[in-house]
Amino acid sequence: MKANVITLREKYAELGEKLSQPDVLNDQTAYRKLTRTHSRVSKQLAIGERWLDLTTQVEDNQALVKSENDPDMLEMVKEELAELEPELAKAAEELETALLPHDPNDDRDAILEIRAGTGGDEAALFAEEISRMYVRYAEKRGWKAELIDITEGTAGGIKEVIYAVRGEGAFGILRWESGVQRVQRVPATESQGRIHTSAITVAVLPEAEEVDVEIRTEDIRIDVYRAQGPGGQSVNTTDSAVRITHDPTGIVVQCQDEKSQHKNKAKAMGVLRSRILEAAIMEHEAKIAAERKSQVGTGDRSAKIRTYNFPQSRVTDHRIGLTVHSLDAIMAGELGEVVDAILAYRREEALAATRS
């Protein structure tokens, strides 16, 4: 692994030089991509340097054990070696994980889509709570969650909401949130105290940039209309809402969050690019496509990745068998324990695949 650390040093220096070049500084898209790569390589290098330093210390101490004649000094060296060797083993594992093949999409910002599934009004209320949970989680990580579009429920809650989540590694961290998530609780409208089960679907896409996807003008249809509120009533007096249809794929995107038609069009085009990019990725990566399909399913209660049980204040992630009893904290955006456990599980899967 020493050769890997040397390679990381060279790559880090090379990226640093590129970031200072005028043509890169003047190209914001290229600059953002390089900055993301530079940050990732910097973290890998820090792990590698620590492993290399510990390796040197262990090797030096092992040499002293063989050559030292002073009993007291020998005992001290052995004690230090007993502390260093476990640290080295841990550092080696961390470096092995850091050197796993990297999906460049993981560095991207994310498009987060939440939709009410089975359960009627209760599902819409839960969709609103889950969307608030993710926004708070994003804030706690220092990310920015920008509302793209929202369709409110007829009796409160949300039928559908789309956010752009921007921040370091947003897609790589949130991508495993895709799937059906269900809630078990007594709805406010339930007079007999019975627990109901409702479900929502969450989809997380890598946000595409203009250079990733070429959208020809002749391939899209743009419709404008007045923004609608709950029940269908108009909420403004101008045709500011935008619907874009991409004829080759049949993808339809709409946005009515902004008062400006121009801003709504820009946001809708961003989501459209991301969905087209995702379609291309899924087409070329059949394995990932099958996994995502199995996660998201149809929105039915049985196709679940996670359950939020309010009566027992319990959250269970069914993919890894993790259960935590801190539902209030999680709904307030303290999702780190669950997300980190999923990421650790995926890393172990990847490591096992490289060792087999």
C-alpha positions as CSV (number, residue, x, y, z in Angstrom):
1,M,0.0,0.0,0.0
2,K,3.0,2.3,0.2
3,A,2.8,2.7,-3.6
4,N,-0.8,3.8,-3.2
5,V,0.2,6.5,-0.8
6,I,2.9,7.7,-3.2
7,T,0.3,7.8,-6.0
8,L,-2.1,9.8,-3.8
9,R,0.7,12.3,-3.1
10,E,1.3,12.8,-6.8
11,K,-2.4,13.0,-7.6
12,Y,-3.0,15.6,-4.7
13,A,-0.2,17.8,-6.0
14,E,-1.4,17.5,-9.6
15,L,-4.9,18.5,-8.6
16,G,-3.6,21.4,-6.6
17,E,-1.7,22.7,-9.7
18,K,-4.8,22.3,-11.9
19,L,-7.0,24.3,-9.4
20,S,-4.6,27.2,-9.8
21,Q,-4.8,27.4,-13.6
22,P,-6.7,30.4,-15.0
23,D,-8.7,28.3,-17.5
24,V,-10.0,26.2,-14.6
25,L,-10.7,29.2,-12.4
26,N,-12.8,30.7,-15.2
27,D,-14.8,27.5,-15.7
28,Q,-17.1,27.1,-12.7
29,T,-18.3,23.6,-13.7
30,A,-14.7,22.3,-14.1
31,Y,-13.6,24.1,-10.9
32,R,-16.5,22.5,-8.9
33,K,-15.6,19.0,-10.2
34,L,-11.9,19.5,-9.5
35,T,-12.6,20.8,-6.0
36,R,-14.7,17.8,-5.1
37,T,-12.0,15.4,-6.4
38,H,-9.3,17.4,-4.6
39,S,-11.2,17.2,-1.3
40,R,-11.7,13.4,-1.6
41,V,-8.1,12.8,-2.5
42,S,-7.0,15.0,0.4
43,K,-9.0,12.8,2.8
44,Q,-7.6,9.6,1.3
45,L,-4.1,11.0,1.5
46,A,-4.5,11.9,5.2
47,I,-5.5,8.3,5.9
48,G,-2.6,7.0,3.9
49,E,-0.1,9.3,5.6
50,R,-1.3,8.1,9.0
51,W,-1.0,4.5,7.9
52,L,2.5,5.2,6.6
53,D,3.6,6.9,9.8
54,L,2.3,4.0,11.9
55,T,4.0,1.5,9.6
56,T,7.3,3.3,10.1
57,Q,6.9,3.4,13.8
58,V,6.1,-0.3,14.0
59,E,8.9,-1.3,11.8
60,D,11.4,0.8,13.8
61,N,10.2,-0.8,17.1
62,Q,10.3,-4.3,15.6
63,A,13.9,-3.7,14.6
64,L,14.7,-2.4,18.1
65,V,13.2,-5.6,19.7
66,K,15.7,-7.6,17.7
67,S,18.7,-5.5,18.5
68,E,18.1,-4.0,21.9
69,N,20.1,-5.6,24.8
70,D,18.9,-3.4,27.7
71,P,16.0,-5.2,29.5
72,D,14.3,-2.0,30.6
73,M,14.5,-0.4,27.1
74,L,13.3,-3.7,25.5
75,E,10.3,-3.8,27.8
76,M,9.4,-0.2,27.0
77,V,9.7,-0.9,23.2
78,K,7.5,-4.0,23.5
79,E,4.8,-2.0,25.4
80,E,4.9,0.7,22.7
81,L,4.7,-1.9,20.0
82,A,1.7,-3.5,21.7
83,E,-0.1,-0.2,21.4
84,L,1.0,0.6,17.9
85,E,0.1,-2.7,16.2
86,P,-3.7,-2.5,16.8
87,E,-3.6,1.2,15.6
88,L,-1.7,0.1,12.5
89,A,-4.3,-2.7,11.7
90,K,-7.1,-0.2,12.1
91,A,-5.3,2.4,9.9
92,A,-4.7,-0.3,7.2
93,E,-8.4,-1.2,7.2
94,E,-9.3,2.5,6.9
95,L,-6.9,2.9,4.0
96,E,-8.2,-0.2,2.3
97,T,-11.7,1.3,2.5
98,A,-10.5,4.7,1.3
99,L,-8.9,3.1,-1.8
100,L,-12.1,1.3,-2.8
101,P,-13.3,2.1,-6.4
102,H,-15.0,5.5,-6.3
103,D,-18.3,6.2,-8.0
104,P,-17.8,9.8,-9.3
105,N,-21.6,10.4,-9.0
106,D,-21.1,10.1,-5.2
107,D,-19.5,13.6,-5.3
108,R,-22.5,15.2,-6.9
109,D,-25.3,17.2,-5.3
110,A,-28.6,15.3,-5.0
111,I,-32.2,15.6,-6.2
112,L,-34.4,14.3,-3.4
113,E,-38.0,13.3,-4.4
114,I,-40.6,12.3,-1.8
115,R,-44.1,11.1,-2.7
116,A,-47.0,9.9,-0.6
117,G,-47.8,6.2,-1.2
118,T,-50.5,4.0,0.3
119,G,-52.4,5.5,3.2
120,G,-54.3,8.5,1.8
121,D,-54.2,11.7,3.9
122,E,-52.0,10.0,6.5
123,A,-49.4,9.2,3.9
124,A,-49.4,12.8,2.8
125,L,-48.9,14.0,6.4
126,F,-46.0,11.5,6.8
127,A,-44.4,12.7,3.5
128,E,-44.4,16.2,4.9
129,E,-42.7,15.1,8.1
130,I,-40.1,13.0,6.3
131,S,-39.3,15.9,3.9
132,R,-38.8,18.1,7.0
133,M,-36.6,15.5,8.5
134,Y,-34.3,15.4,5.5
135,V,-34.2,19.2,5.3
136,R,-33.1,19.4,8.9
137,Y,-30.5,16.6,8.4
138,A,-29.1,18.5,5.4
139,E,-28.8,21.7,7.6
140,K,-27.0,19.8,10.3
141,R,-24.5,18.5,7.7
142,G,-24.0,22.1,6.4
143,W,-25.8,21.3,3.2
144,K,-28.4,23.5,1.5
145,A,-31.8,22.1,0.6
146,E,-33.5,24.1,-2.2
147,L,-37.2,23.5,-2.9
148,I,-37.8,22.7,-6.5
149,D,-41.5,21.7,-6.6
150,I,-44.3,20.8,-4.1
151,T,-47.8,19.4,-4.5
152,E,-49.8,19.7,-1.3
153,G,-52.4,17.2,-0.1
154,T,-56.1,18.0,-0.2
155,A,-56.4,17.6,3.6
156,G,-52.9,18.8,4.6
157,G,-49.5,17.2,4.1
158,I,-47.7,16.7,0.8
159,K,-48.5,14.5,-2.2
160,E,-45.1,15.2,-3.7
161,V,-42.0,17.4,-3.0
162,I,-38.7,17.7,-4.8
163,Y,-35.5,19.3,-3.3
164,A,-32.1,19.9,-4.7
165,V,-29.7,19.0,-1.8
166,R,-26.3,20.7,-2.3
167,G,-23.2,19.9,-0.3
168,E,-20.1,17.8,-0.2
169,G,-20.9,14.2,-1.1
170,A,-24.7,14.7,-0.8
171,F,-25.6,12.1,-3.4
172,G,-23.1,9.5,-2.1
173,I,-24.6,9.8,1.4
174,L,-28.2,10.1,0.5
175,R,-28.4,7.6,-2.3
176,W,-29.2,4.7,0.1
177,E,-32.3,6.5,1.3
178,S,-34.1,5.5,-1.9
179,G,-37.0,3.2,-1.2
180,V,-40.3,2.8,0.5
181,Q,-40.5,4.1,4.1
182,R,-43.6,3.4,6.2
183,V,-45.1,4.8,9.4
184,Q,-47.1,3.0,12.1
185,R,-49.1,5.2,14.4
186,V,-52.6,6.2,15.4
187,P,-53.8,9.0,13.0
188,A,-55.4,12.1,14.5
189,T,-58.7,11.1,12.7
190,E,-58.8,7.6,14.3
191,S,-61.4,7.7,17.0
192,Q,-60.9,4.1,18.2
193,G,-57.1,4.3,18.8
194,R,-56.2,1.8,16.1
195,I,-52.7,1.9,14.7
196,H,-52.6,2.5,10.9
197,T,-49.7,1.8,8.5
198,S,-49.0,4.2,5.7
199,A,-46.1,4.5,3.2
200,I,-44.2,7.0,1.1
201,T,-41.5,6.6,-1.5
202,V,-38.1,8.3,-1.5
203,A,-36.0,8.6,-4.6
204,V,-32.5,10.2,-4.6
205,L,-30.9,11.1,-8.0
206,P,-27.5,12.5,-8.8
207,E,-27.9,16.1,-9.8
208,A,-26.8,16.6,-13.4
209,E,-24.9,19.5,-14.8
210,E,-25.4,21.0,-18.2
211,V,-22.2,19.4,-19.6
212,D,-23.5,15.9,-18.6
213,V,-26.7,15.8,-20.6
214,E,-27.4,17.5,-23.9
215,I,-31.1,18.4,-24.2
216,R,-32.1,19.5,-27.7
217,T,-34.7,22.3,-28.0
218,E,-36.7,20.2,-30.5
219,D,-36.9,17.3,-28.0
220,I,-38.8,19.2,-25.3
221,R,-42.2,20.8,-25.0
222,I,-42.7,23.6,-22.5
223,D,-46.1,24.5,-21.1
224,V,-46.8,27.4,-18.7
225,Y,-49.7,27.8,-16.4
226,R,-50.8,29.5,-13.2
227,A,-49.5,28.0,-10.1
228,Q,-52.0,25.9,-8.1
229,G,-52.5,25.5,-4.4
230,P,-54.4,22.9,-2.5
231,G,-57.8,22.1,-4.0
232,G,-56.7,23.5,-7.4
233,Q,-57.1,27.2,-6.7
234,S,-54.7,29.6,-8.4
235,V,-52.1,31.2,-6.1
236,N,-50.9,33.9,-8.4
237,T,-52.2,35.9,-11.4
238,T,-49.5,35.1,-13.9
239,D,-48.5,32.0,-15.9
240,S,-45.3,31.4,-13.8
241,A,-45.6,27.6,-13.4
242,V,-43.7,25.5,-15.9
243,R,-44.1,22.0,-17.2
244,I,-41.4,20.4,-19.4
245,T,-41.9,17.2,-21.4
246,H,-38.9,15.4,-22.8
247,D,-40.3,13.5,-25.8
248,P,-37.5,10.9,-26.4
249,T,-37.8,9.6,-22.8
250,G,-41.4,10.7,-21.9
251,I,-40.0,12.3,-18.7
252,V,-42.3,15.1,-17.4
253,V,-41.1,17.7,-14.9
254,Q,-42.9,20.7,-13.5
255,C,-42.0,23.5,-11.1
256,Q,-44.2,26.2,-9.6
257,D,-42.2,27.1,-6.5
258,E,-40.9,30.5,-7.8
259,K,-42.9,33.5,-8.8
260,S,-40.7,33.9,-11.8
261,Q,-41.4,31.8,-14.9
262,H,-37.7,32.0,-15.8
263,K,-36.6,30.6,-12.4
264,N,-39.2,27.8,-12.5
265,K,-37.9,26.9,-16.0
266,A,-34.3,26.8,-14.8
267,K,-35.2,24.6,-11.8
268,A,-37.4,22.2,-13.9
269,M,-34.5,21.9,-16.5
270,G,-32.2,20.9,-13.7
271,V,-34.5,18.2,-12.5
272,L,-35.0,17.0,-16.1
273,R,-31.3,16.7,-16.7
274,S,-30.9,14.7,-13.4
275,R,-33.7,12.3,-14.4
276,I,-32.2,11.8,-17.9
277,L,-28.8,11.3,-16.4
278,E,-30.2,8.7,-14.0
279,A,-32.0,6.9,-16.8
280,A,-28.6,6.7,-18.7
281,I,-26.9,5.4,-15.6
282,M,-29.6,2.8,-15.0
283,E,-29.4,1.7,-18.7
284,H,-25.7,1.1,-18.5
285,E,-25.6,-0.4,-15.0
286,A,-28.3,-3.1,-14.9
287,K,-27.2,-4.3,-11.5
288,I,-27.8,-0.8,-9.9
289,A,-31.0,-0.4,-11.8
290,A,-32.3,-3.7,-10.4
291,E,-31.3,-2.7,-6.9
292,R,-33.0,0.7,-7.1
293,K,-36.2,-0.8,-8.5
294,S,-36.3,-3.3,-5.7
295,Q,-35.8,-0.5,-3.1
296,V,-38.4,1.9,-4.4
297,G,-40.9,-0.7,-5.6
298,T,-44.5,0.5,-6.1
299,G,-45.1,2.4,-2.9
300,D,-46.9,-0.5,-1.4
301,R,-46.6,-1.0,2.4
302,S,-44.9,-4.4,2.0
303,A,-42.0,-3.1,-0.1
304,K,-40.2,-1.3,2.7
305,I,-36.7,-0.3,3.6
306,R,-37.5,1.5,6.9
307,T,-40.3,1.7,9.4
308,Y,-41.1,4.5,11.8
309,N,-43.1,3.2,14.7
310,F,-44.5,6.1,16.8
311,P,-46.2,4.2,19.6
312,Q,-42.8,2.5,20.5
313,S,-40.6,5.5,19.5
314,R,-38.8,3.0,17.3
315,V,-37.1,3.3,13.8
316,T,-36.0,0.1,12.1
317,D,-34.0,-0.2,8.9
318,H,-34.9,-3.5,7.5
319,R,-31.9,-3.8,5.1
320,I,-29.4,-4.1,7.9
321,G,-31.6,-5.1,10.8
322,L,-30.8,-1.9,12.7
323,T,-33.4,-0.6,15.3
324,V,-33.0,2.6,17.3
325,H,-35.4,3.9,20.0
326,S,-34.9,7.7,19.3
327,L,-37.7,8.5,16.9
328,D,-38.2,12.1,18.1
329,A,-34.5,12.9,17.5
330,I,-34.5,11.2,14.1
331,M,-37.6,13.1,13.0
332,A,-35.8,16.3,14.1
333,G,-33.0,15.6,11.6
334,E,-30.7,13.5,13.9
335,L,-30.4,10.8,11.2
336,G,-26.7,10.3,11.4
337,E,-26.7,7.1,13.4
338,V,-28.9,5.3,10.8
339,V,-27.3,6.8,7.7
340,D,-23.7,6.1,9.0
341,A,-24.7,2.5,9.7
342,I,-26.0,2.0,6.1
343,L,-22.8,3.6,4.7
344,A,-20.7,1.3,6.9
345,Y,-22.7,-1.7,5.7
346,R,-22.2,-0.8,2.0
347,R,-18.5,-0.3,2.6
348,E,-18.2,-3.7,4.1
349,E,-20.0,-5.2,1.1
350,A,-17.6,-3.5,-1.2
351,L,-14.6,-4.6,0.8
352,A,-15.9,-8.2,0.8
353,A,-16.3,-8.1,-3.0
354,T,-12.7,-6.9,-3.5
355,R,-11.3,-9.7,-1.2
356,S,-13.3,-12.5,-2.8
